[in-house]
Amino acid sequence: MGAPLTAWPWENLGVLKYVLYGPFVAKVVYERFYEEKESIPNMSWCLHLLILCGLRGLLHVLWNSYSNMLFLTRNRRIIQQGIDFKQIDKEWDWDNFLILQALIGSLCYYIFPFFKNLPVLNVKGLVTALILHVGISEPLYYWVHRKFHGDNLFNRFHSLHHSSPVLQCLTAGHATVLEHLVLAIVIGIPILGASMMGFGSACLIYGYILVFDFLRCLGHSNVEIVPHQLFQTLPFMKYLIYTPTYHSLHHSDKDSNFCLFMPLFDALGNTLNTKSWQLHKTTSSGKSSRVPDFVFLAHIVDITSAMHVPFCLRSFSSLAFRTRFFLIPFWPLAVVVVLSMWLWSKTFLLSFYYLRGRLHQTWVVPRCGFQYFLPFGGDGINKHIEEAILRADKIGVKVISLAALNKNESLNGGGKLFVDKHPELRVRVVHGNTLTAAVILDEIPEDVKEVFLTGATSKLGRAIALYLCRKKVKVLMLTLSAERFQRIQKEAPTEYQSYLVQVTKYQAAQNCKTWIVGKWITPREQNWAPRGTHFHQFVVPPILPFRRDCTYGDLAAMRLPEDVQGLGSCEYTMERGVVHACHAGGVVHSLEGWTHHEVGAIDVDKIDVVWKAALKHGLRPVSSGSTIKAKGN
């Protein structure tokens, strides 16, 4: 059992902890219908508390969103490490302090009568609060903070806050009950002092608390936004306001930089880190970021999933994507943003992680899935992809892998268009379909003798059909084109050609329980599958799981090796640590150091080679059947 005041009383309630705001809401509703409040400062104190809590929470979320916008902040990040799932989970309940301080605020309202009739603004109160902050709150926090770094208090309490390896704005709220009680006193002194002198006001309470939170988020943002020119022009300012770099040094060197917001007190206490100003100058100047070894070029799937990114809601993006009710109010905003990206945005950096010393990044083409099927959209999309490939080539990226629709056969021939157009490319362009085929084949049980294949003449469909026929598995290939079917059939060895059968209707598969879906099928078409059918799929977006008497596989995916570092977001519907097979294919290409492009048609003979390489490097299938294992091992 931990020390007193370490655990939050409501930590086991989960989202039900927000019920603690219920009495405040009930009070507001009661006063709305049974009491009259004429002016804004005299409206329900409960409403004031709720608004203030909402604004404080929004402030933290917006700050956190900005710090995770890598396309804006990557060159000014202080700690280059990524935020992993472990840290996100530890900081999940970062907003506990808002509930605590709302309860403290309600007690103060009943204890101190001068809070009941505050004016909107009193300038004297603002000046008084500033004096009390500098004269009392700052030195008090500095002294208490140093005490918290003593062995006993640090191990019992403050170590929790310092356990986060990468500072984030939400890390500011990640602390014990005792620390937030102390912080409430530090915040309360200027407000109470000014109000007791008769200078209190609504603007003082709102303004001081929100500025306090703003500066706390600034210090924990891990992005240097304070220009070093400010301190060169006005040298005294470096003692009056801290910077993200300054506070980051406190977390890396725990015996220095203890101040709240003013380094003056560190200078007076002889605890100012001598590296502070030089490191700040280096970071704020926008140093060049490291060149990635591997890039996965993704795209937006749909409007709703566009919100499943770290710079929108970090916690939401750390879980596999599912449509949630709380996303509905934000849908109109997401539509506006996606349309704006269509008009003005370029390919941008979304996320990154490290694997065995290599930097892997995900770049995103600013286009939604539906835009890839518009008759006038192809040229613009190809332009974005081409620019991304050329940019990767220019900065020295070794491998770039194309996601899903970015390698569409009708769009650019699986990337072949760009390789043919730019034969001098040093970056290796990879569609990852070879490993995708291997993953799908691995999911098929060894005892399967017949499969039904839609999208049969696509790159993946062709490779799967040719591989399976060599295993003496009968493949019912759904296609209306006899010419394309015959062309694929002739690629198979003569003795296995009879295992490839062209079908033109779904009725042909009404007795086949293994469907491999490479082209989207409607619920009506799914009805032709017999009871107990399993739907394997490589179609984007995935088909709707309409049949309750059947099972549905996820998109082809692989689990990254266990030594991956800094991974804190999920790829679309994939679970944690799992990436799409085309992403994994690029990873294998990079780890193996292969120097060839992987574009156009899939080399069926390479499927086993790529599969063995993936397993060798620690990538693992999410589920296994397996047809390919018999030959792969």
Legacy VTK file of the C-alpha trace (Angstrom):
# vtk DataFile Version 3.0
C-alpha trace
ASCII
DATASET POLYDATA
POINTS 633 float
0.000 0.000 0.000
1.388 3.428 -0.959
1.953 6.394 1.311
-1.087 8.544 2.236
-2.108 11.108 -0.380
-0.413 9.281 -3.218
-3.433 7.559 -4.796
-6.515 9.420 -5.971
-9.731 8.453 -4.126
-11.558 7.982 -7.448
-8.776 6.255 -9.383
-10.774 3.008 -9.695
-13.883 4.717 -11.067
-12.593 5.149 -14.622
-14.792 7.518 -16.619
-17.344 7.420 -13.817
-15.100 9.845 -11.920
-16.765 12.616 -13.925
-19.958 11.900 -11.986
-18.244 13.893 -9.219
-19.101 16.985 -11.246
-22.757 15.945 -10.923
-23.567 18.012 -7.810
-22.200 21.129 -9.516
-24.363 20.484 -12.574
-27.402 19.816 -10.367
-26.818 23.092 -8.516
-26.601 24.999 -11.810
-29.833 23.417 -13.088
-31.620 24.164 -9.798
-30.563 27.803 -9.785
-31.440 28.137 -13.469
-35.082 27.229 -12.841
-35.674 28.361 -9.266
-33.383 31.338 -8.724
-32.616 34.464 -10.751
-29.064 35.500 -11.546
-28.864 38.766 -13.404
-25.186 39.409 -14.155
-22.290 37.293 -15.281
-20.174 37.686 -12.101
-23.176 36.845 -9.931
-24.259 33.793 -11.858
-23.984 30.419 -10.159
-20.573 29.836 -8.582
-20.980 26.210 -9.621
-21.286 27.296 -13.235
-18.128 29.353 -12.860
-16.288 26.297 -11.526
-17.551 24.091 -14.344
-16.589 26.648 -17.006
-13.175 27.102 -15.441
-12.558 23.341 -15.298
-13.639 23.022 -18.928
-11.340 25.842 -20.031
-8.411 24.392 -18.081
-8.936 20.959 -19.595
-9.251 22.449 -23.085
-6.073 24.462 -22.547
-4.108 21.308 -21.703
-5.547 19.397 -24.670
-4.825 22.211 -27.134
-1.279 22.576 -25.862
-0.781 18.840 -26.138
-2.187 18.869 -29.666
0.266 21.541 -30.701
3.265 19.750 -29.205
2.322 16.581 -31.124
2.001 18.379 -34.468
5.346 17.060 -35.640
4.991 18.774 -39.007
5.284 22.073 -37.092
7.466 21.155 -34.115
9.892 18.423 -35.201
12.901 20.765 -35.455
12.302 22.311 -32.025
11.647 19.185 -30.007
13.868 18.994 -26.940
13.718 15.285 -26.148
13.794 13.377 -29.428
12.392 10.162 -27.967
8.793 9.245 -28.798
5.915 8.918 -26.328
5.147 5.228 -25.914
2.004 3.394 -24.829
3.367 2.892 -21.302
3.665 6.628 -20.688
0.257 7.342 -22.222
-1.368 4.767 -19.944
0.359 6.172 -16.857
-0.832 9.674 -17.684
-4.336 8.578 -18.704
-5.974 10.282 -15.700
-3.934 13.479 -15.952
-7.067 15.562 -15.293
-7.665 14.271 -11.749
-6.354 17.549 -10.366
-9.236 19.448 -12.006
-11.780 17.515 -9.927
-9.725 18.064 -6.783
-9.368 21.789 -7.329
-13.065 22.143 -8.216
-13.894 20.628 -4.821
-11.383 22.939 -3.119
-12.876 25.907 -4.966
-16.372 25.058 -3.723
-15.103 24.881 -0.135
-13.444 28.269 -0.505
-16.717 29.751 -1.744
-18.514 28.699 1.454
-15.639 29.556 3.792
-14.820 33.029 2.432
-17.909 35.247 2.021
-16.100 37.837 -0.129
-16.261 35.430 -3.099
-20.047 35.826 -3.317
-20.222 39.289 -4.856
-17.143 39.821 -6.961
-17.027 42.453 -9.723
-16.086 41.542 -13.268
-12.757 43.401 -13.157
-10.595 45.175 -10.601
-7.203 46.275 -11.926
-5.812 46.658 -8.409
-6.516 42.986 -7.840
-4.449 42.003 -10.861
-1.476 44.042 -9.630
-1.855 42.685 -6.103
-2.031 39.091 -7.326
1.137 39.601 -9.371
2.971 40.947 -6.312
1.750 38.049 -4.145
2.720 35.548 -6.838
6.284 36.859 -7.113
6.668 37.505 -3.409
5.034 34.388 -1.934
3.917 31.755 -4.451
7.187 31.598 -6.405
9.549 31.243 -3.407
7.105 28.909 -1.621
6.922 26.581 -4.633
10.706 26.691 -5.045
11.256 25.729 -1.402
8.617 22.964 -1.408
9.852 21.618 -4.743
13.385 21.280 -3.375
11.982 19.445 -0.362
10.134 17.065 -2.679
13.488 16.155 -4.189
14.731 14.848 -0.860
15.074 11.075 -0.842
12.020 10.370 1.321
9.496 12.682 -0.359
10.847 12.001 -3.832
10.540 8.232 -3.548
7.093 8.420 -1.950
5.537 11.178 -4.036
7.458 13.194 -6.610
9.023 10.255 -8.450
5.641 9.622 -10.115
5.830 12.955 -11.935
9.429 12.303 -12.953
8.645 8.785 -14.207
7.507 10.113 -17.597
10.532 9.852 -19.925
9.223 12.435 -22.421
7.621 15.632 -21.195
4.145 16.367 -22.505
1.664 19.049 -21.497
-0.463 16.346 -19.884
2.557 15.337 -17.781
1.983 18.557 -15.834
-1.132 16.984 -14.290
0.496 13.612 -13.656
1.318 13.812 -9.952
0.088 12.653 -6.546
-2.745 14.115 -4.475
-0.298 15.717 -2.030
1.558 17.558 -4.793
-1.658 18.932 -6.252
-2.816 20.029 -2.808
0.414 21.982 -2.476
-0.087 23.373 -5.986
-3.627 24.435 -5.030
-2.167 26.449 -2.134
0.387 28.047 -4.446
-2.410 29.019 -6.860
-4.751 30.108 -4.075
-2.432 32.549 -2.272
-2.565 35.378 -4.872
-6.301 34.929 -5.446
-7.215 34.769 -1.758
-4.805 37.542 -0.822
-6.114 39.986 -3.421
-9.733 39.114 -2.600
-9.241 39.519 1.161
-7.876 43.021 0.483
-11.083 43.805 -1.393
-9.529 43.660 -4.848
-10.946 40.345 -6.037
-12.756 39.940 -9.364
-13.987 37.296 -11.788
-11.252 38.280 -14.276
-8.613 37.787 -11.584
-9.737 34.217 -10.849
-10.129 33.201 -14.490
-7.056 35.060 -15.686
-4.619 33.959 -12.990
-5.584 30.287 -13.084
-5.562 30.059 -16.881
-2.227 31.884 -17.190
-0.839 29.597 -14.472
-1.941 26.514 -16.433
-0.683 28.020 -19.689
2.816 28.435 -18.256
2.762 24.952 -16.735
1.863 23.508 -20.133
4.558 25.632 -21.757
7.222 24.167 -19.480
6.112 20.587 -20.113
5.493 20.899 -23.867
8.870 19.474 -25.010
8.829 22.068 -27.791
10.903 25.225 -27.529
8.776 28.184 -28.603
10.524 31.007 -26.696
12.959 32.634 -29.165
16.526 33.009 -27.875
16.604 36.493 -29.433
14.303 37.626 -26.612
17.003 36.940 -24.043
19.702 38.479 -26.217
17.705 41.711 -26.553
16.434 41.750 -22.956
18.918 39.692 -20.857
17.011 40.226 -17.608
14.008 38.342 -19.054
15.777 35.003 -18.722
15.391 35.366 -14.966
11.703 36.286 -15.129
10.283 33.532 -17.341
11.354 29.930 -17.785
11.333 27.999 -21.046
10.481 24.403 -22.040
14.210 23.712 -22.375
14.824 25.095 -18.896
12.255 22.819 -17.282
13.296 19.852 -19.406
16.767 20.116 -17.834
15.121 19.777 -14.424
13.698 16.417 -15.473
17.017 15.182 -16.877
19.173 16.677 -14.089
16.978 16.503 -11.014
19.191 18.684 -8.802
18.694 21.932 -10.711
16.063 24.303 -12.144
13.448 23.936 -9.377
11.590 27.200 -9.986
7.882 27.519 -10.716
8.086 30.013 -13.591
10.919 32.407 -12.615
14.565 31.221 -12.882
15.477 34.137 -10.603
14.839 31.907 -7.606
17.147 29.204 -8.961
19.822 31.851 -9.380
19.291 33.028 -5.788
19.287 29.445 -4.515
22.354 28.481 -6.571
20.439 25.704 -8.366
20.378 27.171 -11.866
21.707 24.709 -14.429
24.614 26.316 -16.291
23.574 24.567 -19.532
20.164 26.245 -19.582
20.799 29.233 -21.852
23.106 27.550 -24.344
20.768 24.561 -24.745
17.834 26.938 -25.132
19.655 28.829 -27.887
20.491 25.595 -29.721
16.966 24.199 -29.492
15.043 27.378 -30.293
17.129 28.035 -33.397
15.398 25.094 -35.091
18.143 22.520 -35.389
17.879 20.086 -38.265
16.042 16.932 -37.288
17.448 13.487 -37.901
16.849 11.966 -41.332
14.588 8.894 -41.091
15.870 5.558 -42.322
12.393 4.390 -43.320
9.167 6.204 -44.239
5.681 4.728 -44.441
3.584 6.882 -46.775
0.011 6.602 -45.529
-3.258 8.370 -46.370
-6.478 9.286 -44.548
-9.033 6.476 -44.624
-12.195 8.488 -43.938
-13.421 11.650 -42.218
-14.002 10.061 -38.812
-10.682 8.228 -38.659
-8.949 11.520 -39.532
-9.402 12.349 -35.832
-7.515 9.192 -34.843
-4.135 10.936 -34.712
-1.837 11.922 -31.800
-2.307 15.659 -32.321
-6.095 15.403 -31.913
-6.580 13.126 -28.912
-3.450 11.320 -27.764
-5.281 8.730 -25.658
-7.794 7.953 -28.429
-5.049 7.427 -31.020
-3.273 5.028 -28.655
-6.164 2.577 -29.054
-7.335 0.734 -32.160
-9.752 2.946 -34.068
-13.444 2.456 -33.462
-16.193 4.945 -34.197
-17.122 6.574 -30.877
-20.101 8.713 -29.963
-17.927 11.513 -28.607
-16.523 12.028 -32.135
-19.891 13.011 -33.594
-19.838 16.675 -32.415
-16.381 17.111 -33.956
-17.358 15.625 -37.329
-18.258 18.983 -39.004
-14.895 20.408 -37.922
-13.128 17.330 -39.298
-14.897 17.813 -42.648
-13.694 21.421 -42.826
-10.133 20.409 -41.943
-10.045 17.580 -44.508
-11.399 19.869 -47.248
-8.837 22.516 -46.283
-6.085 19.911 -46.515
-7.364 18.962 -49.961
-6.929 22.566 -51.090
-3.739 23.657 -49.343
-1.920 20.936 -47.446
1.179 19.026 -48.492
2.286 15.583 -47.354
3.096 15.889 -43.653
4.853 14.034 -40.831
2.408 12.295 -38.484
4.341 10.004 -36.127
7.596 8.153 -35.583
9.261 5.394 -33.604
12.712 3.838 -33.301
13.674 0.271 -34.130
17.227 -0.918 -33.459
18.668 2.540 -33.784
16.748 3.313 -36.970
14.245 6.151 -37.155
10.949 5.152 -38.775
8.417 7.839 -39.677
4.871 7.900 -41.004
4.081 10.587 -43.562
0.513 11.221 -44.680
-0.803 12.205 -48.096
-3.620 14.693 -47.328
-6.328 12.753 -49.137
-9.247 10.641 -47.908
-10.024 7.175 -49.232
-13.032 8.314 -51.267
-10.904 10.885 -53.096
-8.831 8.105 -54.661
-11.897 6.965 -56.582
-12.842 10.368 -57.979
-12.204 10.499 -61.743
-10.409 13.848 -61.464
-8.353 13.077 -58.339
-5.662 10.743 -59.629
-3.195 13.273 -61.011
-3.210 15.367 -57.856
-2.690 12.340 -55.613
0.157 11.040 -57.772
1.754 14.475 -57.579
1.702 14.332 -53.770
3.157 10.818 -53.764
5.845 11.735 -56.272
6.824 14.827 -54.293
7.065 12.739 -51.120
9.300 10.177 -52.849
11.561 12.878 -54.280
11.743 14.617 -50.919
12.656 11.341 -49.234
15.309 10.742 -51.879
16.729 14.248 -51.422
17.129 14.068 -47.639
18.582 10.549 -47.684
15.754 8.205 -46.695
16.694 4.618 -47.532
13.251 3.008 -47.958
9.760 4.446 -48.523
6.762 2.115 -48.390
3.426 2.963 -49.999
0.244 2.329 -48.044
-2.984 0.814 -49.384
-4.449 3.194 -51.962
-1.164 5.037 -52.520
0.006 2.008 -54.501
-3.270 1.366 -56.313
-2.662 -0.433 -59.603
-4.873 1.909 -61.592
-3.300 4.942 -59.928
0.418 4.329 -60.402
0.954 0.617 -61.020
1.989 -0.128 -57.464
4.627 2.613 -57.515
6.117 1.535 -60.841
5.147 4.865 -62.408
7.552 6.764 -60.144
10.436 4.319 -60.443
10.199 4.357 -64.235
9.958 8.138 -64.302
12.923 8.617 -61.949
15.371 5.768 -62.606
18.094 7.578 -60.646
16.242 7.261 -57.331
18.432 6.226 -54.398
15.507 5.709 -52.046
13.991 2.258 -52.461
10.263 2.417 -53.284
8.349 -0.522 -51.801
4.679 -1.465 -52.056
4.959 -4.152 -49.360
2.529 -6.434 -51.153
4.873 -9.404 -51.055
4.694 -9.539 -47.276
0.974 -8.734 -47.400
0.454 -11.833 -49.550
2.584 -13.866 -47.146
0.498 -12.766 -44.155
-2.782 -13.653 -45.881
-1.410 -17.037 -46.920
-0.187 -17.667 -43.378
-3.734 -17.206 -42.069
-5.162 -19.964 -44.283
-5.291 -23.345 -42.474
-3.202 -26.143 -43.950
-6.195 -28.440 -44.495
-8.026 -25.993 -46.800
-8.486 -27.452 -50.280
-10.591 -24.724 -51.906
-10.785 -20.935 -51.624
-12.923 -18.244 -53.243
-10.966 -15.166 -54.306
-12.365 -11.726 -55.186
-10.089 -9.086 -56.615
-8.515 -12.111 -58.227
-6.660 -10.312 -61.020
-5.163 -7.579 -58.805
-1.477 -7.726 -57.838
-2.264 -9.406 -54.537
-4.997 -11.628 -55.964
-2.676 -12.887 -58.712
0.131 -13.687 -56.252
-2.181 -15.459 -53.798
-3.768 -17.518 -56.582
-0.412 -18.571 -58.074
0.984 -19.485 -54.665
-2.045 -21.496 -53.577
-2.316 -23.452 -56.807
1.257 -24.668 -56.252
0.033 -25.997 -52.898
-2.690 -27.891 -54.770
-5.411 -25.632 -53.404
-8.294 -25.028 -55.797
-8.779 -21.281 -56.329
-12.140 -19.982 -57.548
-11.097 -16.690 -59.140
-13.965 -14.226 -59.467
-13.433 -12.161 -62.618
-15.389 -11.274 -65.727
-12.231 -10.958 -67.794
-11.307 -14.281 -69.388
-8.221 -12.660 -70.884
-6.807 -11.532 -67.544
-7.638 -14.880 -65.952
-5.903 -16.822 -68.721
-2.860 -14.608 -68.508
-2.515 -15.412 -64.799
-3.267 -19.099 -65.358
-0.448 -19.354 -67.905
2.015 -18.044 -65.295
1.375 -21.132 -63.157
3.377 -24.318 -63.817
1.519 -26.540 -66.272
0.769 -29.240 -63.721
-0.949 -26.720 -61.405
-2.963 -24.686 -63.925
-6.048 -26.836 -63.424
-6.254 -25.607 -59.800
-7.108 -22.112 -61.054
-10.780 -21.838 -62.016
-12.524 -18.767 -63.372
-15.958 -17.973 -61.931
-18.157 -15.001 -62.752
-20.802 -15.169 -60.033
-20.812 -15.348 -56.237
-23.125 -18.346 -56.427
-20.109 -20.430 -57.459
-18.759 -20.097 -53.908
-21.890 -21.150 -52.034
-20.155 -24.317 -50.809
-16.734 -22.754 -50.141
-15.999 -21.750 -46.536
-12.771 -19.839 -47.181
-13.261 -16.489 -48.864
-10.331 -14.185 -49.625
-11.766 -10.750 -50.257
-9.702 -8.374 -52.370
-12.613 -6.373 -53.709
-15.324 -4.853 -51.559
-18.444 -7.018 -51.316
-21.883 -6.001 -50.124
-23.879 -7.771 -47.399
-26.079 -9.201 -50.156
-23.059 -10.758 -51.843
-21.847 -12.112 -48.504
-25.099 -14.035 -48.229
-23.816 -16.516 -50.833
-21.183 -17.740 -48.386
-22.194 -20.857 -46.439
-22.568 -20.872 -42.665
-19.197 -20.972 -40.905
-17.287 -19.145 -43.653
-14.200 -17.166 -42.695
-13.572 -13.970 -44.655
-9.890 -13.187 -45.121
-9.443 -9.741 -46.630
-7.023 -7.297 -48.195
-9.559 -4.690 -49.249
-9.565 -1.060 -48.013
-11.803 -0.154 -46.310
-12.592 -3.545 -44.721
-15.925 -5.159 -45.537
-18.820 -4.860 -43.104
-19.098 -7.857 -40.724
-22.684 -8.554 -41.753
-22.952 -12.312 -41.164
-23.225 -13.390 -37.533
-22.759 -17.026 -38.487
-19.408 -16.275 -40.153
-16.066 -14.913 -38.976
-14.114 -11.980 -40.357
-10.374 -11.509 -40.439
-8.655 -8.152 -40.023
-6.574 -6.536 -42.700
-3.191 -8.207 -43.181
-0.903 -7.050 -40.402
2.179 -7.960 -38.380
3.323 -7.216 -34.869
6.489 -5.129 -34.649
9.475 -6.547 -32.720
9.408 -6.138 -28.951
12.403 -3.781 -28.963
10.505 -1.038 -30.809
10.812 2.284 -28.926
8.620 5.371 -28.749
5.568 3.860 -30.425
2.429 5.433 -28.964
-0.275 5.418 -31.635
-2.205 2.704 -33.440
-2.543 2.350 -37.192
-6.243 2.634 -37.938
-8.010 -0.497 -36.574
-4.779 -2.289 -35.646
-4.111 -3.096 -32.008
-1.103 -1.724 -30.176
2.262 -2.628 -31.675
0.651 -3.971 -34.853
1.101 -2.371 -38.282
-0.351 -3.077 -41.702
1.551 -5.683 -43.673
2.595 -3.153 -46.320
4.172 -1.089 -43.514
5.877 -4.201 -42.148
7.085 -5.055 -45.657
8.937 -1.757 -45.814
10.413 -2.363 -42.356
11.777 -5.737 -43.476
13.173 -4.163 -46.654
14.980 -1.588 -44.508
16.287 -4.049 -41.898
17.552 -6.418 -44.578
19.275 -3.582 -46.407
17.862 -4.714 -49.750
18.772 -2.334 -52.553
16.069 -3.218 -55.074
12.697 -1.535 -55.568
9.563 -3.552 -54.869
7.017 -2.174 -57.321
4.651 -3.534 -59.929
3.794 -7.237 -59.948
4.628 -9.465 -56.981
7.367 -12.035 -57.490
5.682 -15.174 -56.161
9.054 -16.846 -55.599
9.972 -14.030 -53.176
7.013 -14.604 -50.848
8.807 -17.247 -48.793
12.026 -15.180 -48.775
10.293 -12.082 -47.412
8.330 -14.145 -44.880
11.496 -15.745 -43.500
13.176 -12.340 -43.309
10.227 -10.895 -41.355
10.328 -13.720 -38.829
14.113 -13.456 -38.550
13.846 -9.808 -37.518
11.239 -10.486 -34.851
8.068 -9.462 -36.680
5.210 -11.815 -35.885
1.836 -12.499 -37.488
-1.167 -11.428 -35.461
-2.841 -14.767 -36.207
-1.651 -17.849 -37.998
-3.222 -20.695 -39.988
-1.002 -21.672 -41.718
-0.411 -22.571 -45.345
2.910 -20.844 -45.760
4.575 -22.199 -42.628
4.908 -25.669 -44.100
7.184 -24.274 -46.782
8.553 -21.252 -44.924
10.127 -23.384 -42.240
LINES 1 634
633 0 1 2 3 4 5 6 7 8 9 10 11 12 13 14 15 16 17 18 19 20 21 22 23 24 25 26 27 28 29 30 31 32 33 34 35 36 37 38 39 40 41 42 43 44 45 46 47 48 49 50 51 52 53 54 55 56 57 58 59 60 61 62 63 64 65 66 67 68 69 70 71 72 73 74 75 76 77 78 79 80 81 82 83 84 85 86 87 88 89 90 91 92 93 94 95 96 97 98 99 100 101 102 103 104 105 106 107 108 109 110 111 112 113 114 115 116 117 118 119 120 121 122 123 124 125 126 127 128 129 130 131 132 133 134 135 136 137 138 139 140 141 142 143 144 145 146 147 148 149 150 151 152 153 154 155 156 157 158 159 160 161 162 163 164 165 166 167 168 169 170 171 172 173 174 175 176 177 178 179 180 181 182 183 184 185 186 187 188 189 190 191 192 193 194 195 196 197 198 199 200 201 202 203 204 205 206 207 208 209 210 211 212 213 214 215 216 217 218 219 220 221 222 223 224 225 226 227 228 229 230 231 232 233 234 235 236 237 238 239 240 241 242 243 244 245 246 247 248 249 250 251 252 253 254 255 256 257 258 259 260 261 262 263 264 265 266 267 268 269 270 271 272 273 274 275 276 277 278 279 280 281 282 283 284 285 286 287 288 289 290 291 292 293 294 295 296 297 298 299 300 301 302 303 304 305 306 307 308 309 310 311 312 313 314 315 316 317 318 319 320 321 322 323 324 325 326 327 328 329 330 331 332 333 334 335 336 337 338 339 340 341 342 343 344 345 346 347 348 349 350 351 352 353 354 355 356 357 358 359 360 361 362 363 364 365 366 367 368 369 370 371 372 373 374 375 376 377 378 379 380 381 382 383 384 385 386 387 388 389 390 391 392 393 394 395 396 397 398 399 400 401 402 403 404 405 406 407 408 409 410 411 412 413 414 415 416 417 418 419 420 421 422 423 424 425 426 427 428 429 430 431 432 433 434 435 436 437 438 439 440 441 442 443 444 445 446 447 448 449 450 451 452 453 454 455 456 457 458 459 460 461 462 463 464 465 466 467 468 469 470 471 472 473 474 475 476 477 478 479 480 481 482 483 484 485 486 487 488 489 490 491 492 493 494 495 496 497 498 499 500 501 502 503 504 505 506 507 508 509 510 511 512 513 514 515 516 517 518 519 520 521 522 523 524 525 526 527 528 529 530 531 532 533 534 535 536 537 538 539 540 541 542 543 544 545 546 547 548 549 550 551 552 553 554 555 556 557 558 559 560 561 562 563 564 565 566 567 568 569 570 571 572 573 574 575 576 577 578 579 580 581 582 583 584 585 586 587 588 589 590 591 592 593 594 595 596 597 598 599 600 601 602 603 604 605 606 607 608 609 610 611 612 613 614 615 616 617 618 619 620 621 622 623 624 625 626 627 628 629 630 631 632
